[in-house]
Structure formats: C-alpha cells, structure tokens
Amino acid sequence: MQTFGTIMNTDIQNLWDSCLENIRGSVSERVFKTWFKPIVPLALNQNVLTVQLPNEFFYDFLEEHYVEVLKSTIKGELGPRARLEYKILLPKEKARPPASSTVRKKKSADLGKEIKNPFVIPGIKKMKVESQLVSKYTFDDFIEGDCNKLARSAGIAIARKPGETAFNPLVVYGKSGLGKTHLVHAVGNEVKSAYPDKKVLYVSTEKFTNQVYQSIKANNTNELVAFYQELDVFILDDIHFLARREKTQEILFHIFNQIHQNGKQIILTSDRPPKDLEGMEDRLITRFKWGLSADLTPPDFETRMVIALQKLELENVEIPTNVLEYICYNIKDNIRELEGYLTSLIFQASVTQTEVDLKLAEKVMHQFIEKEEREVSVENIKKLVCESLGLDLESVQGKSRKREIVSARQIGMYLSKNFTSASYKEIGRCFGGRDHSTVIHSYKTIQDQIETNEVFSDKIKKLEKDIQLSFMK
C-alpha cells in the first residue's frame, strides 16, 4: 500500500491495472469484460480515485451490483479511507477521446459504507410505454378447465398484485393453439385496468431479438437494458426461440435480474417447460424456474363444448346440439383449430344459404381436415423427407451430426425454401431452432450437390415429385 498525492497518468494507469487484476479474480470473465474493462482511470488525489464511466446506466449498475468488489479492491490499494469518484460521459460526447470528453460529475462514493444508489436515467421514469397488448384478450373470454386452471389462477393472482406473489416469473408453456398468448395478454390487460400508471409491455421473442441486434449495431445495449428494467410487467412470448442466441440471452439475463430485484413482474411463454429448453444458458434456465411453471394441455370434451358455445354466441349463431358434439369430438388438441373450423362452418352455411346440420358439418370437417393434412408446409415437407429416407423426425430436428441425418436436415431445409413461403428464420425454427445462416448454408450445399452429383440430383427430383403429388393436387 502506498500514500498518494496527485500523481502522473502512467502511475494512475498502473494503479488501476493492479485493481483490475484483483477484480478479475472476484467476478466471471464475462462480467469483468462487460463492466470493469471499459472503466478509464482519470486522476488520483490523496485517497480519492477518479474514474470515467461510459454512461449513466453503467454507474447505476456498478453501484447496484459490484460496490463491494470496488470497495475491497480500492481499499486494498489506497487504504481504509479511500474514496471513489465517477465522471460520466454525456451521450452526445461518446465519440470523443476520454481526455477531452465532456463529463458529468457524480458525487464521490464513500467506500466505508454500503451505497444505496438514487440515480435515475433522465426521462426513463416518466416514459410512456405502449403495452402492445391485444385488448380483446381478457379473462372473461378465457374459459377455465382442468387443462388451464393452474395457469389461469396464477395469472389472476399476478394481475391483482403484480410482482408481489411467489409466481415470479410465471412461465406458461404448452403446444401451439392452447391459449398461452391469450392468457398472458389477459394478465397484462387486467394489470392495466387495475393499475393504469404501471408500465406493462408485451413483446415477442422475435421482436426482442431484433431490438437486441439493433442496439448492438447502434452501440447502445445499455440503453436497451435501462429501458426494460423500468417496466412493472414484462411479458416475453415464445422464449424457446431464444435457443442459441447467445447475445440476446446475455441481454435478457441482465434485464431479468434487474426487473426481478426491483420486485417487478416477469411473465414468459414457451412451447415446453424450462427444464427442456435446449440451446439456453443454464443461468437463464435457473432463473426461469424461480417462480411457477404452469402448463396448458388440450382441453377435455366439456371444455371444448363451452369454448365452441362462446364462439357461436359471439357470432350470434345457433347450431343443433348433436352438431356441436360432433365438432367437439373430432377436434381435440387445438383451440385455434376448433375456432377456425367453426368460422369455416358458419361461412359455408352463409354462402350456401343452408341450415347448419350434421351433413354440412361433416362436409366442412372433411374439407377442413383434408386442408390441414395436405397443406404444403415446412412440417409436412420435413415429415415426407424423413419417411422417404427412413429416418425418425426427432433425429433430424435434434443435434446429431451423423452424415445421413445432417444430409436429410439440409434436404428438408432446401425443399422447404423452394416449396413454401417460409423465411430462412422460420425454416430454422422448424428444424430444431437453428439459425437462419445454417439454413442458407444448407440450401447452398444442396444446390452444389445437385449440380455435381447426378445420383443425388435424381433423389432430390424424386422428393420434389413426391411433394407435388402429396400436397399440390
């Protein structure tokens, strides 16, 4: 330990380098690079070390999470009466070199006691957030049954006291078409109704990921995190699409921590429980499991009947009980399909000017099921490729690197791009949540093999013919 007056810049840098070495042993490498490497030492006068931070959020985060690390390190170098003073770059001056940058001075941090940081980013606390909620999705039209009772009850409890229940986060999971999105919108709408001043935001994982990409491009990820951490209720839909998106997961990790520590509410949806999420950081999965994971399962017959009756009531249509029972016996696994079929049935009756009876219901059911089965989709192409090549669907969607499985996966992606309107991103999701660049690479690989290998080219032509015969009559 040394006694310092005002000393030269090289000595200050050496001092800070020594501090960094000590800090590095106390935190993870990622934390070190993100939160400590960007700090620039400016001056040392007696026992006061002045450092420069990139922005005001940086200051807020350090004092909230790493003040003890800073305290012990600086005291170890400068003695028990050491103090730390911050200077923060104004946003419009970020491009200037540190020595000539405009700075805003924060009062010195007293390292002898715990710091409760009062700092608030200007404008954030007063910001107006467009919730992006769909107003028609409410609890009133979310029919309760054994299939969703736990999730619905938890959602109502959260809506009454957001952030104050044990259900934080709430993870609602289940297959597509069972009402996950409806339920989380209902929670958000109920919160907005009961607490108009609370900041509620619904966002899809796809949109959130795009925001992360844009913030990285603009070099303002800290501002993105700062925006999200001020929310009262954060609803993120379809988190399974976060698979293998490392930077997006890292940003979400920081947002999740801050919102949770602030006592605010987090609601997530997924097509599977947190423990089964692949391509996800363990630390995120651990946090997803902190609260309640509630599944939505296919509704039983009685619940399907109630859902169908509600749909008919909204359309101001009545149909015989035997027709309604026929419908609910035949469409079992997907509420969205049930509602879609009823829309088709009502439309058919209107166009043909006929009464809804069992004969018409059977005709529409045949058309509806045939359309679902015969649709040219990525899923159907994937199934056809697996059947033709004698492989199981799970292996093609999984992580296997066996040559024949990788080839089948690439063929499926190639054909999906040629026969459907799905984007590279959408195709990648259907093949185990792979990145769009993987799909592009697969497409080019198959193209090259078609041009150079006649036997392989004939195999692809046969698959293309099978698709045309199976789905495009």
C-alpha positions as CSV (number, residue, x, y, z in Angstrom):
1,M,0.0,0.0,0.0
2,Q,1.2,3.5,-0.9
3,T,0.4,7.1,0.0
4,F,-0.5,9.2,-3.0
5,G,-0.7,12.9,-3.7
6,T,-1.5,14.0,-7.2
7,I,0.4,11.6,-9.5
8,M,1.2,11.1,-13.2
9,N,-1.2,9.4,-15.6
10,T,1.1,6.4,-16.1
11,D,1.1,5.8,-12.4
12,I,-2.7,6.1,-12.3
13,Q,-3.0,3.5,-15.0
14,N,-0.6,1.1,-13.3
15,L,-2.7,1.5,-10.1
16,W,-5.9,0.8,-12.0
17,D,-4.3,-2.2,-13.7
18,S,-3.5,-3.6,-10.3
19,C,-7.1,-3.0,-9.2
20,L,-8.3,-4.8,-12.3
21,E,-6.2,-7.8,-11.6
22,N,-7.7,-8.1,-8.2
23,I,-11.2,-7.6,-9.5
24,R,-10.7,-10.2,-12.2
25,G,-10.3,-12.9,-9.5
26,S,-13.6,-11.9,-7.9
27,V,-16.0,-12.0,-10.9
28,S,-16.6,-14.0,-14.0
29,E,-14.7,-13.2,-17.1
30,R,-17.8,-12.0,-18.9
31,V,-18.7,-9.6,-16.0
32,F,-15.1,-8.4,-16.0
33,K,-15.1,-7.6,-19.7
34,T,-18.5,-6.0,-19.7
35,W,-18.5,-3.9,-16.5
36,F,-14.8,-3.3,-15.5
37,K,-12.7,-3.2,-18.6
38,P,-14.4,-0.1,-20.0
39,I,-13.6,1.9,-16.9
40,V,-10.9,4.6,-17.5
41,P,-8.8,5.9,-14.6
42,L,-8.5,9.7,-14.7
43,A,-6.9,11.1,-11.6
44,L,-5.7,10.2,-8.1
45,N,-5.6,13.0,-5.5
46,Q,-4.7,11.9,-1.9
47,N,-7.1,9.0,-1.2
48,V,-9.7,9.8,-3.9
49,L,-9.5,7.9,-7.2
50,T,-11.5,9.4,-10.1
51,V,-12.6,7.1,-12.9
52,Q,-14.6,7.6,-16.1
53,L,-17.6,5.5,-17.0
54,P,-19.2,5.2,-20.5
55,N,-22.7,6.3,-19.4
56,E,-25.0,6.8,-16.5
57,F,-26.6,3.3,-16.6
58,F,-23.1,1.9,-16.2
59,Y,-22.8,3.9,-12.9
60,D,-26.2,2.7,-11.8
61,F,-25.4,-1.0,-12.5
62,L,-21.9,-1.0,-10.8
63,E,-23.1,0.6,-7.6
64,E,-26.1,-1.7,-7.5
65,H,-24.2,-4.9,-8.0
66,Y,-20.5,-4.5,-7.6
67,V,-19.9,-1.9,-5.0
68,E,-18.5,-4.4,-2.5
69,V,-15.9,-5.6,-5.1
70,L,-14.9,-2.0,-5.8
71,K,-14.8,-1.2,-2.1
72,S,-12.5,-4.0,-1.1
73,T,-10.2,-3.5,-4.1
74,I,-9.8,0.2,-3.8
75,K,-9.2,0.0,0.0
76,G,-6.6,-2.7,-0.6
77,E,-4.7,-0.3,-2.9
78,L,-5.3,3.0,-1.2
79,G,-6.1,2.3,2.4
80,P,-9.2,2.3,4.6
81,R,-10.1,6.0,3.9
82,A,-10.2,5.5,0.2
83,R,-13.0,7.1,-1.9
84,L,-14.0,6.6,-5.5
85,E,-15.3,9.5,-7.7
86,Y,-17.1,8.9,-11.0
87,K,-17.2,11.1,-14.1
88,I,-19.7,10.1,-16.8
89,L,-19.6,10.8,-20.5
90,L,-22.6,12.7,-21.8
91,P,-24.3,10.7,-24.5
92,K,-23.7,13.2,-27.3
93,E,-20.0,13.2,-26.5
94,K,-19.3,9.5,-26.6
95,A,-17.2,9.6,-29.7
96,R,-14.6,12.0,-28.2
97,P,-11.4,10.6,-26.6
98,P,-11.6,10.4,-22.8
99,A,-9.0,13.1,-22.1
100,S,-11.1,15.8,-23.8
101,S,-14.6,14.4,-23.3
102,T,-17.4,16.4,-21.7
103,V,-18.1,14.7,-18.4
104,R,-20.8,14.9,-15.7
105,K,-19.5,14.5,-12.2
106,K,-21.2,12.3,-9.7
107,K,-20.6,12.8,-6.0
108,S,-17.9,10.7,-4.5
109,A,-18.7,7.2,-3.4
110,D,-18.0,6.6,0.3
111,L,-16.4,3.2,0.3
112,G,-16.7,2.9,4.0
113,K,-20.4,2.1,3.8
114,E,-22.9,0.4,1.5
115,I,-24.2,2.7,-1.2
116,K,-27.9,3.0,-2.0
117,N,-27.8,4.4,-5.5
118,P,-30.5,7.0,-6.1
119,F,-29.6,7.6,-9.7
120,V,-32.4,7.5,-12.3
121,I,-31.7,7.8,-16.0
122,P,-33.3,11.1,-17.2
123,G,-36.7,10.6,-18.9
124,I,-36.9,6.8,-18.2
125,K,-39.1,7.1,-15.0
126,K,-41.6,9.3,-16.9
127,M,-41.5,7.4,-20.1
128,K,-44.8,6.3,-21.7
129,V,-44.8,2.7,-22.7
130,E,-47.2,1.4,-25.4
131,S,-48.1,-2.0,-23.9
132,Q,-48.7,-3.8,-27.3
133,L,-51.5,-5.8,-25.6
134,V,-54.4,-7.1,-27.6
135,S,-57.4,-5.6,-25.8
136,K,-59.9,-8.4,-26.8
137,Y,-57.9,-11.0,-24.9
138,T,-59.3,-10.9,-21.3
139,F,-60.0,-13.3,-18.5
140,D,-63.7,-13.0,-19.3
141,D,-63.4,-14.9,-22.5
142,F,-60.6,-17.3,-21.4
143,I,-62.6,-20.4,-20.5
144,E,-61.3,-22.2,-17.4
145,G,-61.0,-26.0,-17.4
146,D,-58.7,-28.6,-15.8
147,C,-56.4,-28.0,-18.8
148,N,-55.5,-24.5,-17.7
149,K,-56.8,-24.0,-14.1
150,L,-53.3,-23.6,-12.5
151,A,-52.0,-21.1,-15.1
152,R,-55.3,-19.1,-15.1
153,S,-55.4,-18.9,-11.3
154,A,-51.8,-17.8,-11.2
155,G,-52.4,-15.2,-13.9
156,I,-55.3,-13.7,-11.9
157,A,-53.2,-13.6,-8.7
158,I,-50.5,-11.8,-10.6
159,A,-52.9,-9.3,-12.1
160,R,-54.1,-8.4,-8.6
161,K,-50.6,-7.9,-7.2
162,P,-48.0,-7.9,-9.9
163,G,-44.5,-8.6,-8.6
164,E,-45.8,-9.4,-5.1
165,T,-46.7,-13.1,-5.5
166,A,-44.5,-16.2,-5.5
167,F,-45.2,-16.6,-9.2
168,N,-42.3,-14.5,-10.5
169,P,-41.5,-15.4,-13.1
170,L,-44.6,-17.1,-14.4
171,V,-43.8,-19.4,-17.2
172,V,-46.8,-20.6,-19.2
173,Y,-46.0,-23.5,-21.5
174,G,-47.8,-25.8,-23.9
175,K,-48.2,-26.7,-27.5
176,S,-49.4,-24.1,-30.1
177,G,-53.1,-23.2,-30.1
178,L,-53.9,-23.8,-26.5
179,G,-54.2,-20.2,-25.3
180,K,-50.8,-19.2,-24.0
181,T,-50.7,-15.8,-25.7
182,H,-54.4,-15.2,-24.8
183,L,-53.7,-15.8,-21.2
184,V,-50.6,-13.5,-20.9
185,H,-52.4,-10.7,-22.7
186,A,-55.3,-11.2,-20.3
187,V,-52.9,-10.7,-17.3
188,G,-51.5,-7.6,-18.9
189,N,-54.9,-6.1,-19.7
190,E,-56.1,-6.8,-16.1
191,V,-53.0,-5.0,-14.7
192,K,-53.5,-2.0,-16.9
193,S,-57.2,-1.8,-15.9
194,A,-56.4,-2.1,-12.1
195,Y,-53.2,0.0,-12.2
196,P,-53.3,2.5,-15.1
197,D,-49.9,4.0,-14.1
198,K,-48.0,0.7,-14.3
199,K,-45.7,0.2,-17.3
200,V,-46.7,-3.1,-19.0
201,L,-45.1,-4.4,-22.1
202,Y,-45.8,-7.4,-24.2
203,V,-43.2,-8.4,-26.8
204,S,-42.5,-11.5,-28.9
205,T,-39.0,-13.1,-28.6
206,E,-38.5,-12.4,-32.3
207,K,-39.1,-8.6,-31.8
208,F,-37.0,-8.6,-28.7
209,T,-34.1,-10.3,-30.6
210,N,-34.4,-7.7,-33.3
211,Q,-34.2,-4.9,-30.7
212,V,-31.0,-6.5,-29.4
213,Y,-29.5,-6.7,-32.9
214,Q,-30.3,-3.1,-33.5
215,S,-28.9,-2.0,-30.1
216,I,-25.7,-3.8,-30.8
217,K,-25.5,-2.2,-34.2
218,A,-26.1,1.3,-32.7
219,N,-23.7,0.5,-29.7
220,N,-26.4,1.3,-27.1
221,T,-27.3,-2.0,-25.5
222,N,-27.0,-0.4,-22.1
223,E,-29.9,2.0,-23.0
224,L,-32.0,-1.0,-24.1
225,V,-31.4,-2.7,-20.8
226,A,-32.2,0.5,-19.0
227,F,-35.5,0.8,-20.8
228,Y,-36.6,-2.7,-20.0
229,Q,-35.5,-2.6,-16.3
230,E,-38.0,0.2,-15.7
231,L,-41.1,-1.9,-16.6
232,D,-43.6,-3.0,-14.0
233,V,-44.7,-6.1,-16.0
234,F,-42.5,-7.6,-18.7
235,I,-44.2,-10.2,-20.9
236,L,-42.0,-12.2,-23.3
237,D,-43.7,-14.6,-25.7
238,D,-42.1,-17.8,-27.1
239,I,-38.8,-17.9,-25.2
240,H,-37.9,-21.2,-26.9
241,F,-36.9,-19.1,-29.9
242,L,-34.0,-17.8,-27.8
243,A,-32.2,-21.0,-28.4
244,R,-28.5,-20.5,-29.4
245,R,-28.9,-16.7,-29.5
246,E,-26.1,-16.1,-27.1
247,K,-26.0,-12.3,-27.1
248,T,-29.8,-12.0,-26.8
249,Q,-29.7,-14.4,-23.8
250,E,-27.0,-12.3,-22.2
251,I,-29.0,-9.1,-22.5
252,L,-32.2,-10.9,-21.2
253,F,-30.2,-12.2,-18.3
254,H,-29.3,-8.6,-17.2
255,I,-32.8,-7.4,-17.8
256,F,-34.3,-10.4,-15.9
257,N,-32.1,-9.8,-12.9
258,Q,-32.9,-6.1,-12.6
259,I,-36.6,-6.5,-13.0
260,H,-36.8,-9.3,-10.5
261,Q,-34.6,-7.4,-8.0
262,N,-36.9,-4.4,-8.4
263,G,-39.8,-6.5,-7.3
264,K,-41.5,-6.2,-10.7
265,Q,-43.3,-9.0,-12.6
266,I,-41.9,-11.2,-15.4
267,I,-44.2,-13.4,-17.5
268,L,-42.9,-15.8,-20.1
269,T,-44.4,-18.3,-22.6
270,S,-42.8,-21.4,-24.1
271,D,-43.7,-24.5,-26.1
272,R,-42.0,-26.6,-23.4
273,P,-41.1,-26.4,-19.7
274,P,-37.9,-24.6,-18.7
275,K,-36.0,-27.8,-17.9
276,D,-36.5,-29.0,-21.5
277,L,-35.3,-25.8,-23.3
278,E,-32.3,-26.5,-25.5
279,G,-29.6,-24.1,-26.5
280,M,-30.2,-22.0,-23.4
281,E,-27.7,-20.8,-20.8
282,D,-28.0,-22.7,-17.5
283,R,-28.1,-19.4,-15.6
284,L,-31.2,-18.3,-17.5
285,I,-33.0,-21.7,-17.1
286,T,-32.3,-21.5,-13.4
287,R,-34.0,-18.1,-13.2
288,F,-36.9,-19.3,-15.3
289,K,-37.5,-21.9,-12.6
290,W,-37.5,-19.4,-9.7
291,G,-41.3,-18.9,-9.8
292,L,-44.1,-21.0,-11.2
293,S,-44.1,-23.1,-14.4
294,A,-47.7,-23.8,-15.4
295,D,-48.7,-25.9,-18.4
296,L,-51.6,-25.7,-20.7
297,T,-52.9,-29.0,-22.0
298,P,-55.5,-29.9,-24.7
299,P,-59.0,-29.2,-23.3
300,D,-61.3,-32.0,-22.4
301,F,-64.6,-32.5,-24.3
302,E,-66.7,-30.4,-21.8
303,T,-64.3,-27.5,-22.0
304,R,-64.3,-27.7,-25.8
305,M,-68.1,-27.5,-25.8
306,V,-68.0,-24.4,-23.7
307,I,-65.4,-22.8,-25.9
308,A,-67.4,-23.6,-29.0
309,L,-70.6,-22.2,-27.5
310,Q,-68.8,-19.0,-26.6
311,K,-67.6,-18.7,-30.2
312,L,-71.1,-19.2,-31.5
313,E,-72.5,-16.7,-29.1
314,L,-70.0,-14.0,-30.3
315,E,-71.0,-14.8,-33.9
316,N,-74.7,-14.7,-32.9
317,V,-75.2,-18.2,-34.4
318,E,-77.0,-21.2,-33.0
319,I,-76.4,-24.8,-34.1
320,P,-78.0,-28.1,-33.0
321,T,-76.5,-29.9,-30.0
322,N,-75.7,-33.0,-32.0
323,V,-73.7,-30.9,-34.5
324,L,-71.8,-29.2,-31.7
325,E,-71.0,-32.6,-30.1
326,Y,-69.8,-33.9,-33.4
327,I,-67.4,-31.0,-33.8
328,C,-66.0,-31.2,-30.3
329,Y,-65.5,-35.0,-30.6
330,N,-63.5,-34.6,-33.8
331,I,-61.3,-31.5,-33.0
332,K,-59.5,-32.3,-29.8
333,D,-56.0,-30.9,-29.5
334,N,-56.1,-27.3,-30.6
335,I,-58.4,-24.5,-29.5
336,R,-57.3,-22.4,-32.5
337,E,-58.3,-25.2,-34.9
338,L,-61.7,-25.5,-33.2
339,E,-62.4,-21.8,-33.6
340,G,-61.1,-22.0,-37.2
341,Y,-63.4,-24.8,-38.0
342,L,-66.4,-23.0,-36.6
343,T,-65.6,-20.0,-38.7
344,S,-65.4,-22.2,-41.8
345,L,-68.7,-23.8,-40.9
346,I,-70.6,-20.5,-40.3
347,F,-69.1,-19.1,-43.5
348,Q,-70.2,-22.2,-45.6
349,A,-73.7,-22.0,-44.2
350,S,-73.9,-18.3,-45.0
351,V,-72.7,-18.7,-48.6
352,T,-74.9,-21.7,-49.4
353,Q,-77.9,-20.2,-47.6
354,T,-78.4,-23.5,-45.7
355,E,-79.1,-24.5,-42.1
356,V,-76.2,-25.9,-40.1
357,D,-76.9,-29.6,-39.8
358,L,-74.8,-32.7,-39.3
359,K,-74.4,-33.3,-43.1
360,L,-73.0,-29.8,-43.6
361,A,-70.8,-30.2,-40.5
362,E,-69.3,-33.5,-41.9
363,K,-68.7,-31.9,-45.3
364,V,-66.8,-29.0,-43.8
365,M,-65.0,-31.2,-41.4
366,H,-63.7,-33.3,-44.4
367,Q,-62.6,-30.2,-46.2
368,F,-61.0,-28.8,-43.1
369,I,-59.0,-31.9,-42.1
370,E,-58.0,-32.5,-45.7
371,K,-56.7,-28.9,-46.0
372,E,-54.8,-29.3,-42.8
373,E,-53.2,-32.6,-43.8
374,R,-52.5,-31.6,-47.4
375,E,-51.0,-28.2,-46.8
376,V,-47.6,-27.5,-48.2
377,S,-45.8,-26.6,-45.0
378,V,-42.3,-27.0,-43.6
379,E,-43.6,-29.5,-41.1
380,N,-45.2,-31.7,-43.8
381,I,-42.1,-31.5,-46.0
382,K,-40.0,-32.5,-43.1
383,K,-42.2,-35.5,-42.4
384,L,-42.1,-36.5,-46.0
385,V,-38.3,-36.3,-46.2
386,C,-37.9,-38.4,-43.1
387,E,-40.3,-41.1,-44.3
388,S,-38.6,-41.2,-47.7
389,L,-35.1,-41.6,-46.2
390,G,-36.1,-43.9,-43.4
391,L,-35.2,-41.6,-40.6
392,D,-37.2,-40.5,-37.5
393,L,-38.3,-36.9,-37.1
394,E,-36.6,-36.4,-33.7
395,S,-33.1,-37.2,-35.0
396,V,-33.5,-34.7,-37.9
397,Q,-34.7,-32.0,-35.5
398,G,-32.0,-32.8,-32.9
399,K,-28.3,-32.3,-32.6
400,S,-27.0,-35.4,-34.3
401,R,-24.0,-34.9,-36.6
402,K,-24.3,-38.2,-38.4
403,R,-23.8,-37.7,-42.1
404,E,-27.1,-39.2,-43.2
405,I,-29.0,-37.1,-40.6
406,V,-27.2,-33.9,-41.5
407,S,-27.9,-34.5,-45.2
408,A,-31.6,-35.2,-44.5
409,R,-31.8,-32.0,-42.5
410,Q,-30.2,-30.0,-45.3
411,I,-32.5,-31.5,-47.9
412,G,-35.6,-30.7,-45.8
413,M,-34.4,-27.1,-45.5
414,Y,-33.7,-26.8,-49.2
415,L,-37.1,-28.2,-50.2
416,S,-38.9,-26.1,-47.6
417,K,-37.4,-22.9,-49.1
418,N,-38.4,-24.0,-52.6
419,F,-42.0,-25.1,-51.9
420,T,-43.1,-22.7,-49.1
421,S,-43.1,-19.0,-48.4
422,A,-41.3,-19.5,-45.1
423,S,-38.3,-17.3,-44.4
424,Y,-34.9,-18.7,-43.5
425,K,-35.6,-17.9,-39.9
426,E,-38.9,-19.7,-39.9
427,I,-37.4,-22.8,-41.5
428,G,-34.5,-22.8,-39.0
429,R,-37.0,-22.7,-36.1
430,C,-38.8,-25.8,-37.5
431,F,-35.6,-27.7,-37.7
432,G,-34.7,-27.5,-34.0
433,G,-34.3,-23.8,-33.6
434,R,-31.4,-23.4,-35.9
435,D,-30.0,-20.0,-37.0
436,H,-31.0,-18.6,-40.4
437,S,-27.3,-18.7,-41.5
438,T,-27.5,-22.5,-41.1
439,V,-30.4,-22.7,-43.4
440,I,-28.7,-20.6,-46.0
441,H,-25.6,-22.8,-45.8
442,S,-27.7,-25.9,-46.2
443,Y,-29.5,-24.5,-49.2
444,K,-26.2,-23.7,-51.0
445,T,-24.8,-27.2,-50.0
446,I,-27.8,-29.0,-51.6
447,Q,-27.6,-26.8,-54.7
448,D,-23.9,-27.6,-55.1
449,Q,-24.5,-31.4,-54.7
450,I,-27.4,-31.3,-57.3
451,E,-25.0,-29.6,-59.8
452,T,-22.1,-32.0,-59.2
453,N,-23.8,-35.4,-58.3
454,E,-26.2,-36.9,-60.8
455,V,-27.4,-39.6,-58.4
456,F,-28.1,-37.1,-55.6
457,S,-29.9,-34.8,-58.1
458,D,-32.2,-37.7,-59.1
459,K,-33.0,-38.3,-55.4
460,I,-34.0,-34.6,-55.0
461,K,-36.1,-34.7,-58.1
462,K,-38.0,-37.7,-56.7
463,L,-38.6,-35.9,-53.4
464,E,-39.9,-32.8,-55.3
465,K,-42.3,-35.1,-57.3
466,D,-43.5,-36.7,-54.1
467,I,-44.2,-33.2,-52.6
468,Q,-46.2,-32.2,-55.8
469,L,-48.2,-35.5,-55.7
470,S,-48.9,-35.4,-52.0
471,F,-49.7,-31.7,-51.4
472,M,-50.3,-30.0,-54.7
473,K,-53.1,-31.9,-56.5
